[in-house]
Amino acid sequence: MKQIFLALATSAVLFACHNSADQAAIEAAKQEAVDSVNTANAIKQQVLDSVKEAKAAAREHHAAVAAQNSSANSSASSSTAATTTTTTKKKGWSHTAKGAVVGAGAGAITGAIINKDHLKGAAIGTVIGAGVGAGTGAIVDHAKKKKEANQ
């Protein structure tokens, strides 16, 4: 009977020790996972902070350039007899220029595909496409100016 009791007690102790060792390993793995997530979050936050700093620096740079440009414009206008302040809106490409570029590209591709001599076809297509695109863009520009004049 003593032997059975000792065997049961030994089994219980070994099982408890083995179970607690497994628990300790599980807890260690959980803590390691939590630590790695925290590390990843810290790195993510550092990246976000650096992006915010870069954006802020870019905003400051643009503001400084704008202030410098406005001071240059104001000093130039103050040196003239009539002090008129004009703000010029940056203009993009005209419809004529856009049409010429798009037409040239489309014409080059089409000419190269259609003609057996691809280089010659691309050259001819570029010239024809640019002419047609510029003409179309000029029509659009004229209509836009006419519409603005009526308003």
Residue pairs with C-beta under 8 A, 6 or more apart in sequence:
73 85
74 85
77 83
77 84
77 85
77 86
94 137
94 141
95 137
95 138
95 140
95 141
95 144
96 134
96 137
96 138
96 140
96 141
97 134
97 137
98 133
98 137
99 133
99 134
99 135
99 136
99 137
99 138
99 140
100 130
100 131
100 133
100 134
100 137
101 130
101 133
102 133
103 129
103 130
103 131
103 132
103 133
103 134
103 136
104 126
104 127
104 129
104 130
104 133
105 129
106 125
106 129
106 133
107 124
107 125
107 126
107 127
107 128
107 129
107 130
107 132
107 133
108 122
108 123
108 125
108 126
108 129
109 122
109 125
110 125
110 129
111 121
111 122
111 123
111 124
111 125
111 126
111 128
111 129
112 118
112 119
112 121
112 122
112 125
113 121
114 121
114 125
115 121
115 122
115 124
115 125
